[in-house]
Amino acid sequence: MLLKNPVTIVFDPSNKVHRAAVHALLKRKTWAETSLRFKHDPEYGSVADQVRAKLLLWYVEQEEARGMKRAKRVA
């Protein structure tokens, strides 16, 4: 029997499908609901830690961008 390594992709928090996969992970505590497999960045302890951290940073950046747009409208 031959074992194949799953095809892995780089996690992109701006990709809606990637965010949905992480949402399922956070909700169900398993990757079973998605066929996506993300590459592990050795800077992080695990893929789950990696996607959580990157997703949180992405959401913070989105909020900051919205805040800047609001500030421009008010000014």
PDB file of N, CA, C, O and CB in Angstrom:
ATOM      1  N   MET A   1       0.849  -1.174   0.000  1.00  0.00           N
ATOM      2  CA  MET A   1       0.000   0.000   0.000  1.00  0.00           C
ATOM      3  C   MET A   1       0.895   1.238   0.000  1.00  0.00           C
ATOM      4  O   MET A   1       1.827   1.351   0.797  1.00  0.00           O
ATOM      5  CB  MET A   1      -0.966  -0.003   1.225  1.00  0.00           C
ATOM      6  N   LEU A   2       0.595   2.149  -0.898  1.00  0.00           N
ATOM      7  CA  LEU A   2       1.338   3.397  -0.980  1.00  0.00           C
ATOM      8  C   LEU A   2       0.581   4.491  -0.248  1.00  0.00           C
ATOM      9  O   LEU A   2      -0.626   4.662  -0.418  1.00  0.00           O
ATOM     10  CB  LEU A   2       1.585   3.794  -2.447  1.00  0.00           C
ATOM     11  N   LEU A   3       1.312   5.218   0.560  1.00  0.00           N
ATOM     12  CA  LEU A   3       0.711   6.365   1.245  1.00  0.00           C
ATOM     13  C   LEU A   3       1.092   7.626   0.508  1.00  0.00           C
ATOM     14  O   LEU A   3       2.246   7.796   0.114  1.00  0.00           O
ATOM     15  CB  LEU A   3       1.160   6.442   2.730  1.00  0.00           C
ATOM     16  N   LYS A   4       0.138   8.507   0.318  1.00  0.00           N
ATOM     17  CA  LYS A   4       0.403   9.773  -0.361  1.00  0.00           C
ATOM     18  C   LYS A   4       0.348  10.903   0.656  1.00  0.00           C
ATOM     19  O   LYS A   4      -0.497  10.927   1.550  1.00  0.00           O
ATOM     20  CB  LYS A   4      -0.613  10.016  -1.513  1.00  0.00           C
ATOM     21  N   ASN A   5       1.261  11.818   0.492  1.00  0.00           N
ATOM     22  CA  ASN A   5       1.181  13.032   1.299  1.00  0.00           C
ATOM     23  C   ASN A   5       0.061  13.896   0.733  1.00  0.00           C
ATOM     24  O   ASN A   5      -0.049  14.049  -0.483  1.00  0.00           O
ATOM     25  CB  ASN A   5       2.548  13.808   1.311  1.00  0.00           C
ATOM     26  N   PRO A   6      -0.764  14.455   1.600  1.00  0.00           N
ATOM     27  CA  PRO A   6      -1.835  15.310   1.084  1.00  0.00           C
ATOM     28  C   PRO A   6      -1.254  16.576   0.471  1.00  0.00           C
ATOM     29  O   PRO A   6      -0.206  17.063   0.897  1.00  0.00           O
ATOM     30  CB  PRO A   6      -2.834  15.670   2.204  1.00  0.00           C
ATOM     31  N   VAL A   7      -1.935  17.094  -0.519  1.00  0.00           N
ATOM     32  CA  VAL A   7      -1.533  18.355  -1.134  1.00  0.00           C
ATOM     33  C   VAL A   7      -1.833  19.461  -0.132  1.00  0.00           C
ATOM     34  O   VAL A   7      -2.948  19.568   0.379  1.00  0.00           O
ATOM     35  CB  VAL A   7      -2.275  18.601  -2.505  1.00  0.00           C
ATOM     36  N   THR A   8      -0.827  20.279   0.141  1.00  0.00           N
ATOM     37  CA  THR A   8      -1.016  21.369   1.099  1.00  0.00           C
ATOM     38  C   THR A   8      -0.944  22.711   0.380  1.00  0.00           C
ATOM     39  O   THR A   8      -0.281  22.851  -0.648  1.00  0.00           O
ATOM     40  CB  THR A   8       0.042  21.301   2.225  1.00  0.00           C
ATOM     41  N   ILE A   9      -1.636  23.688   0.941  1.00  0.00           N
ATOM     42  CA  ILE A   9      -1.660  25.030   0.377  1.00  0.00           C
ATOM     43  C   ILE A   9      -1.322  26.030   1.470  1.00  0.00           C
ATOM     44  O   ILE A   9      -1.472  25.750   2.659  1.00  0.00           O
ATOM     45  CB  ILE A   9      -3.040  25.348  -0.257  1.00  0.00           C
ATOM     46  N   VAL A  10      -0.873  27.179   1.054  1.00  0.00           N
ATOM     47  CA  VAL A  10      -0.556  28.246   2.003  1.00  0.00           C
ATOM     48  C   VAL A  10      -1.857  28.898   2.450  1.00  0.00           C
ATOM     49  O   VAL A  10      -2.693  29.264   1.624  1.00  0.00           O
ATOM     50  CB  VAL A  10       0.409  29.301   1.370  1.00  0.00           C
ATOM     51  N   PHE A  11      -2.022  29.041   3.755  1.00  0.00           N
ATOM     52  CA  PHE A  11      -3.225  29.661   4.297  1.00  0.00           C
ATOM     53  C   PHE A  11      -3.266  31.132   3.927  1.00  0.00           C
ATOM     54  O   PHE A  11      -2.301  31.865   4.142  1.00  0.00           O
ATOM     55  CB  PHE A  11      -3.287  29.491   5.820  1.00  0.00           C
ATOM     56  N   ASP A  12      -4.395  31.560   3.368  1.00  0.00           N
ATOM     57  CA  ASP A  12      -4.604  32.952   2.979  1.00  0.00           C
ATOM     58  C   ASP A  12      -5.877  33.449   3.661  1.00  0.00           C
ATOM     59  O   ASP A  12      -6.976  33.112   3.219  1.00  0.00           O
ATOM     60  CB  ASP A  12      -4.701  33.102   1.416  1.00  0.00           C
ATOM     61  N   PRO A  13      -5.756  34.238   4.718  1.00  0.00           N
ATOM     62  CA  PRO A  13      -6.950  34.675   5.439  1.00  0.00           C
ATOM     63  C   PRO A  13      -7.894  35.549   4.612  1.00  0.00           C
ATOM     64  O   PRO A  13      -9.060  35.705   4.976  1.00  0.00           O
ATOM     65  CB  PRO A  13      -6.540  35.423   6.662  1.00  0.00           C
ATOM     66  N   SER A  14      -7.414  36.116   3.514  1.00  0.00           N
ATOM     67  CA  SER A  14      -8.308  36.912   2.678  1.00  0.00           C
ATOM     68  C   SER A  14      -9.188  36.033   1.787  1.00  0.00           C
ATOM     69  O   SER A  14     -10.125  36.526   1.159  1.00  0.00           O
ATOM     70  CB  SER A  14      -7.500  37.875   1.819  1.00  0.00           C
ATOM     71  N   ASN A  15      -8.888  34.732   1.731  1.00  0.00           N
ATOM     72  CA  ASN A  15      -9.658  33.789   0.933  1.00  0.00           C
ATOM     73  C   ASN A  15     -10.849  33.282   1.760  1.00  0.00           C
ATOM     74  O   ASN A  15     -10.675  32.679   2.820  1.00  0.00           O
ATOM     75  CB  ASN A  15      -8.761  32.604   0.458  1.00  0.00           C
ATOM     76  N   LYS A  16     -12.043  33.537   1.256  1.00  0.00           N
ATOM     77  CA  LYS A  16     -13.261  33.185   1.985  1.00  0.00           C
ATOM     78  C   LYS A  16     -13.357  31.685   2.271  1.00  0.00           C
ATOM     79  O   LYS A  16     -13.843  31.290   3.331  1.00  0.00           O
ATOM     80  CB  LYS A  16     -14.480  33.633   1.198  1.00  0.00           C
ATOM     81  N   VAL A  17     -12.905  30.860   1.352  1.00  0.00           N
ATOM     82  CA  VAL A  17     -12.948  29.403   1.537  1.00  0.00           C
ATOM     83  C   VAL A  17     -11.989  28.990   2.660  1.00  0.00           C
ATOM     84  O   VAL A  17     -12.308  28.107   3.456  1.00  0.00           O
ATOM     85  CB  VAL A  17     -12.582  28.667   0.211  1.00  0.00           C
ATOM     86  N   HIS A  18     -10.827  29.621   2.721  1.00  0.00           N
ATOM     87  CA  HIS A  18      -9.877  29.320   3.791  1.00  0.00           C
ATOM     88  C   HIS A  18     -10.458  29.730   5.145  1.00  0.00           C
ATOM     89  O   HIS A  18     -10.333  28.997   6.126  1.00  0.00           O
ATOM     90  CB  HIS A  18      -8.531  30.039   3.542  1.00  0.00           C
ATOM     91  N   ARG A  19     -11.096  30.907   5.194  1.00  0.00           N
ATOM     92  CA  ARG A  19     -11.718  31.351   6.450  1.00  0.00           C
ATOM     93  C   ARG A  19     -12.824  30.398   6.876  1.00  0.00           C
ATOM     94  O   ARG A  19     -12.976  30.122   8.066  1.00  0.00           O
ATOM     95  CB  ARG A  19     -12.280  32.773   6.302  1.00  0.00           C
ATOM     96  N   ALA A  20     -13.588  29.898   5.933  1.00  0.00           N
ATOM     97  CA  ALA A  20     -14.667  28.953   6.257  1.00  0.00           C
ATOM     98  C   ALA A  20     -14.092  27.664   6.844  1.00  0.00           C
ATOM     99  O   ALA A  20     -14.671  27.093   7.769  1.00  0.00           O
ATOM    100  CB  ALA A  20     -15.511  28.635   4.996  1.00  0.00           C
ATOM    101  N   ALA A  21     -12.965  27.204   6.316  1.00  0.00           N
ATOM    102  CA  ALA A  21     -12.329  25.996   6.844  1.00  0.00           C
ATOM    103  C   ALA A  21     -11.886  26.209   8.289  1.00  0.00           C
ATOM    104  O   ALA A  21     -12.042  25.321   9.128  1.00  0.00           O
ATOM    105  CB  ALA A  21     -11.125  25.593   5.972  1.00  0.00           C
ATOM    106  N   VAL A  22     -11.338  27.379   8.574  1.00  0.00           N
ATOM    107  CA  VAL A  22     -10.899  27.675   9.944  1.00  0.00           C
ATOM    108  C   VAL A  22     -12.111  27.833  10.859  1.00  0.00           C
ATOM    109  O   VAL A  22     -12.076  27.411  12.015  1.00  0.00           O
ATOM    110  CB  VAL A  22     -10.026  28.958   9.978  1.00  0.00           C
ATOM    111  N   HIS A  23     -13.172  28.433  10.352  1.00  0.00           N
ATOM    112  CA  HIS A  23     -14.400  28.560  11.143  1.00  0.00           C
ATOM    113  C   HIS A  23     -14.883  27.167  11.571  1.00  0.00           C
ATOM    114  O   HIS A  23     -15.249  26.955  12.727  1.00  0.00           O
ATOM    115  CB  HIS A  23     -15.510  29.302  10.327  1.00  0.00           C
ATOM    116  N   ALA A  24     -14.877  26.226  10.625  1.00  0.00           N
ATOM    117  CA  ALA A  24     -15.299  24.858  10.939  1.00  0.00           C
ATOM    118  C   ALA A  24     -14.368  24.241  11.985  1.00  0.00           C
ATOM    119  O   ALA A  24     -14.827  23.538  12.886  1.00  0.00           O
ATOM    120  CB  ALA A  24     -15.321  23.988   9.659  1.00  0.00           C
ATOM    121  N   LEU A  25     -13.071  24.500  11.870  1.00  0.00           N
ATOM    122  CA  LEU A  25     -12.115  23.993  12.856  1.00  0.00           C
ATOM    123  C   LEU A  25     -12.430  24.549  14.242  1.00  0.00           C
ATOM    124  O   LEU A  25     -12.471  23.801  15.219  1.00  0.00           O
ATOM    125  CB  LEU A  25     -10.673  24.357  12.451  1.00  0.00           C
ATOM    126  N   LEU A  26     -12.649  25.844  14.327  1.00  0.00           N
ATOM    127  CA  LEU A  26     -12.910  26.461  15.618  1.00  0.00           C
ATOM    128  C   LEU A  26     -14.228  25.973  16.221  1.00  0.00           C
ATOM    129  O   LEU A  26     -14.347  25.829  17.438  1.00  0.00           O
ATOM    130  CB  LEU A  26     -12.929  27.974  15.477  1.00  0.00           C
ATOM    131  N   LYS A  27     -15.197  25.725  15.372  1.00  0.00           N
ATOM    132  CA  LYS A  27     -16.512  25.293  15.846  1.00  0.00           C
ATOM    133  C   LYS A  27     -16.525  23.820  16.261  1.00  0.00           C
ATOM    134  O   LYS A  27     -17.089  23.468  17.296  1.00  0.00           O
ATOM    135  CB  LYS A  27     -17.553  25.530  14.766  1.00  0.00           C
ATOM    136  N   ARG A  28     -15.907  22.972  15.456  1.00  0.00           N
ATOM    137  CA  ARG A  28     -15.985  21.527  15.673  1.00  0.00           C
ATOM    138  C   ARG A  28     -14.717  20.912  16.270  1.00  0.00           C
ATOM    139  O   ARG A  28     -14.722  19.747  16.667  1.00  0.00           O
ATOM    140  CB  ARG A  28     -16.289  20.851  14.378  1.00  0.00           C
ATOM    141  N   LYS A  29     -13.633  21.690  16.336  1.00  0.00           N
ATOM    142  CA  LYS A  29     -12.346  21.210  16.867  1.00  0.00           C
ATOM    143  C   LYS A  29     -11.766  20.070  16.031  1.00  0.00           C
ATOM    144  O   LYS A  29     -11.077  19.198  16.561  1.00  0.00           O
ATOM    145  CB  LYS A  29     -12.516  20.747  18.314  1.00  0.00           C
ATOM    146  N   THR A  30     -12.044  20.077  14.719  1.00  0.00           N
ATOM    147  CA  THR A  30     -11.516  19.059  13.817  1.00  0.00           C
ATOM    148  C   THR A  30     -11.437  19.623  12.400  1.00  0.00           C
ATOM    149  O   THR A  30     -12.200  20.513  12.024  1.00  0.00           O
ATOM    150  CB  THR A  30     -12.395  17.782  13.851  1.00  0.00           C
ATOM    151  N   TRP A  31     -10.503  19.088  11.630  1.00  0.00           N
ATOM    152  CA  TRP A  31     -10.370  19.480  10.226  1.00  0.00           C
ATOM    153  C   TRP A  31     -11.234  18.591   9.332  1.00  0.00           C
ATOM    154  O   TRP A  31     -11.198  18.737   8.110  1.00  0.00           O
ATOM    155  CB  TRP A  31      -8.897  19.407   9.784  1.00  0.00           C
ATOM    156  N   ALA A  32     -11.995  17.688   9.904  1.00  0.00           N
ATOM    157  CA  ALA A  32     -12.726  16.681   9.129  1.00  0.00           C
ATOM    158  C   ALA A  32     -13.711  17.275   8.123  1.00  0.00           C
ATOM    159  O   ALA A  32     -14.007  16.637   7.112  1.00  0.00           O
ATOM    160  CB  ALA A  32     -13.467  15.772  10.064  1.00  0.00           C
ATOM    161  N   GLU A  33     -14.214  18.453   8.369  1.00  0.00           N
ATOM    162  CA  GLU A  33     -15.234  19.027   7.490  1.00  0.00           C
ATOM    163  C   GLU A  33     -14.662  19.711   6.251  1.00  0.00           C
ATOM    164  O   GLU A  33     -15.418  20.232   5.431  1.00  0.00           O
ATOM    165  CB  GLU A  33     -16.060  20.013   8.259  1.00  0.00           C
ATOM    166  N   THR A  34     -13.354  19.717   6.107  1.00  0.00           N
ATOM    167  CA  THR A  34     -12.753  20.358   4.947  1.00  0.00           C
ATOM    168  C   THR A  34     -11.697  19.457   4.322  1.00  0.00           C
ATOM    169  O   THR A  34     -11.025  18.689   5.011  1.00  0.00           O
ATOM    170  CB  THR A  34     -12.140  21.703   5.335  1.00  0.00           C
ATOM    171  N   SER A  35     -11.565  19.562   3.028  1.00  0.00           N
ATOM    172  CA  SER A  35     -10.523  18.808   2.333  1.00  0.00           C
ATOM    173  C   SER A  35      -9.238  19.634   2.214  1.00  0.00           C
ATOM    174  O   SER A  35      -8.215  19.133   1.747  1.00  0.00           O
ATOM    175  CB  SER A  35     -11.012  18.381   0.937  1.00  0.00           C
ATOM    176  N   LEU A  36      -9.295  20.887   2.633  1.00  0.00           N
ATOM    177  CA  LEU A  36      -8.110  21.741   2.571  1.00  0.00           C
ATOM    178  C   LEU A  36      -7.090  21.317   3.607  1.00  0.00           C
ATOM    179  O   LEU A  36      -7.441  20.989   4.740  1.00  0.00           O
ATOM    180  CB  LEU A  36      -8.488  23.209   2.776  1.00  0.00           C
ATOM    181  N   ARG A  37      -5.845  21.323   3.220  1.00  0.00           N
ATOM    182  CA  ARG A  37      -4.744  21.045   4.131  1.00  0.00           C
ATOM    183  C   ARG A  37      -3.737  22.170   3.963  1.00  0.00           C
ATOM    184  O   ARG A  37      -3.198  22.384   2.877  1.00  0.00           O
ATOM    185  CB  ARG A  37      -4.092  19.637   3.856  1.00  0.00           C
ATOM    186  N   PHE A  38      -3.493  22.884   5.049  1.00  0.00           N
ATOM    187  CA  PHE A  38      -2.614  24.042   4.979  1.00  0.00           C
ATOM    188  C   PHE A  38      -1.183  23.663   5.337  1.00  0.00           C
ATOM    189  O   PHE A  38      -0.939  22.818   6.198  1.00  0.00           O
ATOM    190  CB  PHE A  38      -3.115  25.146   5.907  1.00  0.00           C
ATOM    191  N   LYS A  39      -0.236  24.317   4.644  1.00  0.00           N
ATOM    192  CA  LYS A  39       1.190  24.109   4.939  1.00  0.00           C
ATOM    193  C   LYS A  39       1.496  24.644   6.327  1.00  0.00           C
ATOM    194  O   LYS A  39       0.949  25.661   6.752  1.00  0.00           O
ATOM    195  CB  LYS A  39       2.096  24.803   3.874  1.00  0.00           C
ATOM    196  N   HIS A  40       2.371  23.947   7.022  1.00  0.00           N
ATOM    197  CA  HIS A  40       2.772  24.374   8.365  1.00  0.00           C
ATOM    198  C   HIS A  40       3.944  25.328   8.263  1.00  0.00           C
ATOM    199  O   HIS A  40       4.965  25.005   7.655  1.00  0.00           O
ATOM    200  CB  HIS A  40       3.137  23.160   9.252  1.00  0.00           C
ATOM    201  N   ASP A  41       3.801  26.489   8.850  1.00  0.00           N
ATOM    202  CA  ASP A  41       4.878  27.465   8.969  1.00  0.00           C
ATOM    203  C   ASP A  41       5.588  27.154  10.281  1.00  0.00           C
ATOM    204  O   ASP A  41       4.975  27.249  11.344  1.00  0.00           O
ATOM    205  CB  ASP A  41       4.339  28.962   8.926  1.00  0.00           C
ATOM    206  N   PRO A  42       6.880  26.780  10.232  1.00  0.00           N
ATOM    207  CA  PRO A  42       7.583  26.377  11.450  1.00  0.00           C
ATOM    208  C   PRO A  42       7.670  27.464  12.519  1.00  0.00           C
ATOM    209  O   PRO A  42       8.070  27.194  13.651  1.00  0.00           O
ATOM    210  CB  PRO A  42       8.956  25.937  11.100  1.00  0.00           C
ATOM    211  N   GLU A  43       7.298  28.688  12.160  1.00  0.00           N
ATOM    212  CA  GLU A  43       7.267  29.771  13.139  1.00  0.00           C
ATOM    213  C   GLU A  43       6.186  29.530  14.197  1.00  0.00           C
ATOM    214  O   GLU A  43       6.234  30.104  15.285  1.00  0.00           O
ATOM    215  CB  GLU A  43       7.029  31.116  12.436  1.00  0.00           C
ATOM    216  N   TYR A  44       5.229  28.690  13.873  1.00  0.00           N
ATOM    217  CA  TYR A  44       4.103  28.393  14.762  1.00  0.00           C
ATOM    218  C   TYR A  44       4.179  26.953  15.243  1.00  0.00           C
ATOM    219  O   TYR A  44       4.761  26.099  14.573  1.00  0.00           O
ATOM    220  CB  TYR A  44       2.760  28.648  14.050  1.00  0.00           C
ATOM    221  N   GLY A  45       3.595  26.683  16.398  1.00  0.00           N
ATOM    222  CA  GLY A  45       3.632  25.349  16.984  1.00  0.00           C
ATOM    223  C   GLY A  45       2.835  24.312  16.216  1.00  0.00           C
ATOM    224  O   GLY A  45       3.204  23.138  16.187  1.00  0.00           O
ATOM    225  N   SER A  46       1.746  24.736  15.595  1.00  0.00           N
ATOM    226  CA  SER A  46       0.902  23.807  14.841  1.00  0.00           C
ATOM    227  C   SER A  46       0.167  24.589  13.760  1.00  0.00           C
ATOM    228  O   SER A  46       0.141  25.819  13.770  1.00  0.00           O
ATOM    229  CB  SER A  46      -0.110  23.067  15.780  1.00  0.00           C
ATOM    230  N   VAL A  47      -0.422  23.859  12.838  1.00  0.00           N
ATOM    231  CA  VAL A  47      -1.198  24.512  11.780  1.00  0.00           C
ATOM    232  C   VAL A  47      -2.392  25.238  12.394  1.00  0.00           C
ATOM    233  O   VAL A  47      -2.735  26.341  11.967  1.00  0.00           O
ATOM    234  CB  VAL A  47      -1.674  23.477  10.721  1.00  0.00           C
ATOM    235  N   ALA A  48      -3.020  24.631  13.386  1.00  0.00           N
ATOM    236  CA  ALA A  48      -4.172  25.272  14.035  1.00  0.00           C
ATOM    237  C   ALA A  48      -3.762  26.596  14.682  1.00  0.00           C
ATOM    238  O   ALA A  48      -4.468  27.594  14.538  1.00  0.00           O
ATOM    239  CB  ALA A  48      -4.789  24.332  15.097  1.00  0.00           C
ATOM    240  N   ASP A  49      -2.629  26.619  15.392  1.00  0.00           N
ATOM    241  CA  ASP A  49      -2.139  27.865  15.987  1.00  0.00           C
ATOM    242  C   ASP A  49      -1.828  28.894  14.908  1.00  0.00           C
ATOM    243  O   ASP A  49      -2.128  30.079  15.056  1.00  0.00           O
ATOM    244  CB  ASP A  49      -0.889  27.601  16.841  1.00  0.00           C
ATOM    245  N   GLN A  50      -1.228  28.431  13.834  1.00  0.00           N
ATOM    246  CA  GLN A  50      -0.844  29.304  12.726  1.00  0.00           C
ATOM    247  C   GLN A  50      -2.059  29.990  12.107  1.00  0.00           C
ATOM    248  O   GLN A  50      -2.065  31.211  11.949  1.00  0.00           O
ATOM    249  CB  GLN A  50      -0.097  28.505  11.659  1.00  0.00           C
ATOM    250  N   VAL A  51      -3.085  29.218  11.757  1.00  0.00           N
ATOM    251  CA  VAL A  51      -4.242  29.827  11.091  1.00  0.00           C
ATOM    252  C   VAL A  51      -5.017  30.730  12.040  1.00  0.00           C
ATOM    253  O   VAL A  51      -5.562  31.748  11.615  1.00  0.00           O
ATOM    254  CB  VAL A  51      -5.167  28.743  10.534  1.00  0.00           C
ATOM    255  N   ARG A  52      -5.074  30.373  13.315  1.00  0.00           N
ATOM    256  CA  ARG A  52      -5.738  31.249  14.292  1.00  0.00           C
ATOM    257  C   ARG A  52      -5.025  32.595  14.363  1.00  0.00           C
ATOM    258  O   ARG A  52      -5.665  33.645  14.298  1.00  0.00           O
ATOM    259  CB  ARG A  52      -5.771  30.586  15.692  1.00  0.00           C
ATOM    260  N   ALA A  53      -3.705  32.566  14.497  1.00  0.00           N
ATOM    261  CA  ALA A  53      -2.926  33.802  14.622  1.00  0.00           C
ATOM    262  C   ALA A  53      -3.029  34.658  13.361  1.00  0.00           C
ATOM    263  O   ALA A  53      -3.231  35.869  13.444  1.00  0.00           O
ATOM    264  CB  ALA A  53      -1.456  33.477  14.913  1.00  0.00           C
ATOM    265  N   LYS A  54      -2.892  34.035  12.209  1.00  0.00           N
ATOM    266  CA  LYS A  54      -2.946  34.783  10.947  1.00  0.00           C
ATOM    267  C   LYS A  54      -4.351  35.334  10.692  1.00  0.00           C
ATOM    268  O   LYS A  54      -4.507  36.441  10.178  1.00  0.00           O
ATOM    269  CB  LYS A  54      -2.511  33.886   9.773  1.00  0.00           C
ATOM    270  N   LEU A  55      -5.351  34.567  11.049  1.00  0.00           N
ATOM    271  CA  LEU A  55      -6.721  35.028  10.866  1.00  0.00           C
ATOM    272  C   LEU A  55      -7.028  36.202  11.797  1.00  0.00           C
ATOM    273  O   LEU A  55      -7.656  37.177  11.384  1.00  0.00           O
ATOM    274  CB  LEU A  55      -7.708  33.880  11.112  1.00  0.00           C
ATOM    275  N   LEU A  56      -6.593  36.107  13.033  1.00  0.00           N
ATOM    276  CA  LEU A  56      -6.802  37.202  13.979  1.00  0.00           C
ATOM    277  C   LEU A  56      -6.127  38.473  13.488  1.00  0.00           C
ATOM    278  O   LEU A  56      -6.725  39.548  13.539  1.00  0.00           O
ATOM    279  CB  LEU A  56      -6.271  36.824  15.368  1.00  0.00           C
ATOM    280  N   LEU A  57      -4.898  38.368  13.015  1.00  0.00           N
ATOM    281  CA  LEU A  57      -4.183  39.529  12.487  1.00  0.00           C
ATOM    282  C   LEU A  57      -4.926  40.116  11.288  1.00  0.00           C
ATOM    283  O   LEU A  57      -5.037  41.335  11.160  1.00  0.00           O
ATOM    284  CB  LEU A  57      -2.744  39.142  12.089  1.00  0.00           C
ATOM    285  N   TRP A  58      -5.431  39.253  10.413  1.00  0.00           N
ATOM    286  CA  TRP A  58      -6.175  39.717   9.239  1.00  0.00           C
ATOM    287  C   TRP A  58      -7.425  40.489   9.658  1.00  0.00           C
ATOM    288  O   TRP A  58      -7.708  41.554   9.108  1.00  0.00           O
ATOM    289  CB  TRP A  58      -6.563  38.528   8.343  1.00  0.00           C
ATOM    290  N   TYR A  59      -8.177  39.958  10.630  1.00  0.00           N
ATOM    291  CA  TYR A  59      -9.374  40.656  11.105  1.00  0.00           C
ATOM    292  C   TYR A  59      -9.032  41.995  11.743  1.00  0.00           C
ATOM    293  O   TYR A  59      -9.755  42.973  11.549  1.00  0.00           O
ATOM    294  CB  TYR A  59     -10.128  39.788  12.103  1.00  0.00           C
ATOM    295  N   VAL A  60      -7.949  42.054  12.497  1.00  0.00           N
ATOM    296  CA  VAL A  60      -7.524  43.317  13.105  1.00  0.00           C
ATOM    297  C   VAL A  60      -7.186  44.329  12.016  1.00  0.00           C
ATOM    298  O   VAL A  60      -7.563  45.497  12.112  1.00  0.00           O
ATOM    299  CB  VAL A  60      -6.306  43.098  14.037  1.00  0.00           C
ATOM    300  N   GLU A  61      -6.476  43.885  10.982  1.00  0.00           N
ATOM    301  CA  GLU A  61      -6.139  44.777   9.874  1.00  0.00           C
ATOM    302  C   GLU A  61      -7.393  45.284   9.169  1.00  0.00           C
ATOM    303  O   GLU A  61      -7.458  46.444   8.764  1.00  0.00           O
ATOM    304  CB  GLU A  61      -5.230  44.062   8.875  1.00  0.00           C
ATOM    305  N   GLN A  62      -8.394  44.406   9.022  1.00  0.00           N
ATOM    306  CA  GLN A  62      -9.659  44.815   8.388  1.00  0.00           C
ATOM    307  C   GLN A  62     -10.349  45.895   9.217  1.00  0.00           C
ATOM    308  O   GLN A  62     -10.860  46.873   8.671  1.00  0.00           O
ATOM    309  CB  GLN A  62     -10.601  43.596   8.211  1.00  0.00           C
ATOM    310  N   GLU A  63     -10.361  45.715  10.531  1.00  0.00           N
ATOM    311  CA  GLU A  63     -10.977  46.710  11.418  1.00  0.00           C
ATOM    312  C   GLU A  63     -10.236  48.038  11.348  1.00  0.00           C
ATOM    313  O   GLU A  63     -10.861  49.098  11.323  1.00  0.00           O
ATOM    314  CB  GLU A  63     -11.001  46.199  12.866  1.00  0.00           C
ATOM    315  N   GLU A  64      -8.915  47.988  11.316  1.00  0.00           N
ATOM    316  CA  GLU A  64      -8.129  49.215  11.218  1.00  0.00           C
ATOM    317  C   GLU A  64      -8.423  49.936   9.909  1.00  0.00           C
ATOM    318  O   GLU A  64      -8.551  51.160   9.890  1.00  0.00           O
ATOM    319  CB  GLU A  64      -6.630  48.907  11.330  1.00  0.00           C
ATOM    320  N   ALA A  65      -8.531  49.187   8.818  1.00  0.00           N
ATOM    321  CA  ALA A  65      -8.835  49.784   7.517  1.00  0.00           C
ATOM    322  C   ALA A  65     -10.218  50.435   7.540  1.00  0.00           C
ATOM    323  O   ALA A  65     -10.402  51.523   6.995  1.00  0.00           O
ATOM    324  CB  ALA A  65      -8.762  48.719   6.400  1.00  0.00           C
ATOM    325  N   ARG A  66     -11.186  49.773   8.166  1.00  0.00           N
ATOM    326  CA  ARG A  66     -12.525  50.369   8.281  1.00  0.00           C
ATOM    327  C   ARG A  66     -12.493  51.644   9.109  1.00  0.00           C
ATOM    328  O   ARG A  66     -13.167  52.624   8.791  1.00  0.00           O
ATOM    329  CB  ARG A  66     -13.505  49.370   8.904  1.00  0.00           C
ATOM    330  N   GLY A  67     -11.702  51.618  10.175  1.00  0.00           N
ATOM    331  CA  GLY A  67     -11.574  52.803  11.032  1.00  0.00           C
ATOM    332  C   GLY A  67     -10.982  53.967  10.264  1.00  0.00           C
ATOM    333  O   GLY A  67     -11.402  55.107  10.460  1.00  0.00           O
ATOM    334  N   MET A  68     -10.028  53.711   9.404  1.00  0.00           N
ATOM    335  CA  MET A  68      -9.418  54.766   8.608  1.00  0.00           C
ATOM    336  C   MET A  68     -10.431  55.335   7.607  1.00  0.00           C
ATOM    337  O   MET A  68     -10.459  56.541   7.362  1.00  0.00           O
ATOM    338  CB  MET A  68      -8.172  54.233   7.872  1.00  0.00           C
ATOM    339  N   LYS A  69     -11.256  54.461   7.036  1.00  0.00           N
ATOM    340  CA  LYS A  69     -12.272  54.927   6.085  1.00  0.00           C
ATOM    341  C   LYS A  69     -13.285  55.810   6.809  1.00  0.00           C
ATOM    342  O   LYS A  69     -13.698  56.846   6.288  1.00  0.00           O
ATOM    343  CB  LYS A  69     -12.986  53.725   5.400  1.00  0.00           C
ATOM    344  N   ARG A  70     -13.684  55.395   8.013  1.00  0.00           N
ATOM    345  CA  ARG A  70     -14.633  56.197   8.794  1.00  0.00           C
ATOM    346  C   ARG A  70     -14.031  57.563   9.148  1.00  0.00           C
ATOM    347  O   ARG A  70     -14.714  58.584   9.073  1.00  0.00           O
ATOM    348  CB  ARG A  70     -15.041  55.443  10.083  1.00  0.00           C
ATOM    349  N   ALA A  71     -12.768  57.573   9.527  1.00  0.00           N
ATOM    350  CA  ALA A  71     -12.106  58.822   9.899  1.00  0.00           C
ATOM    351  C   ALA A  71     -12.034  59.774   8.713  1.00  0.00           C
ATOM    352  O   ALA A  71     -12.174  60.984   8.887  1.00  0.00           O
ATOM    353  CB  ALA A  71     -10.699  58.543  10.436  1.00  0.00           C
ATOM    354  N   LYS A  72     -11.818  59.250   7.512  1.00  0.00           N
ATOM    355  CA  LYS A  72     -11.769  60.094   6.307  1.00  0.00           C
ATOM    356  C   LYS A  72     -13.147  60.691   6.019  1.00  0.00           C
ATOM    357  O   LYS A  72     -13.247  61.840   5.591  1.00  0.00           O
ATOM    358  CB  LYS A  72     -11.274  59.276   5.084  1.00  0.00           C
ATOM    359  N   ARG A  73     -14.209  59.913   6.252  1.00  0.00           N
ATOM    360  CA  ARG A  73     -15.560  60.411   5.994  1.00  0.00           C
ATOM    361  C   ARG A  73     -15.924  61.536   6.966  1.00  0.00           C
ATOM    362  O   ARG A  73     -16.602  62.492   6.591  1.00  0.00           O
ATOM    363  CB  ARG A  73     -16.581  59.265   6.103  1.00  0.00           C
ATOM    364  N   VAL A  74     -15.478  61.416   8.189  1.00  0.00           N
ATOM    365  CA  VAL A  74     -15.804  62.384   9.224  1.00  0.00           C
ATOM    366  C   VAL A  74     -15.000  63.683   9.007  1.00  0.00           C
ATOM    367  O   VAL A  74     -15.500  64.779   9.260  1.00  0.00           O
ATOM    368  CB  VAL A  74     -15.516  61.788  10.630  1.00  0.00           C
ATOM    369  N   ALA A  75     -13.779  63.545   8.545  1.00  0.00           N
ATOM    370  CA  ALA A  75     -12.894  64.712   8.397  1.00  0.00           C
ATOM    371  C   ALA A  75     -13.298  65.631   7.285  1.00  0.00           C
ATOM    372  O   ALA A  75     -12.641  66.646   7.054  1.00  0.00           O
ATOM    373  CB  ALA A  75     -11.496  64.269   8.167  1.00  0.00           C
TER     374      ALA A  75
END
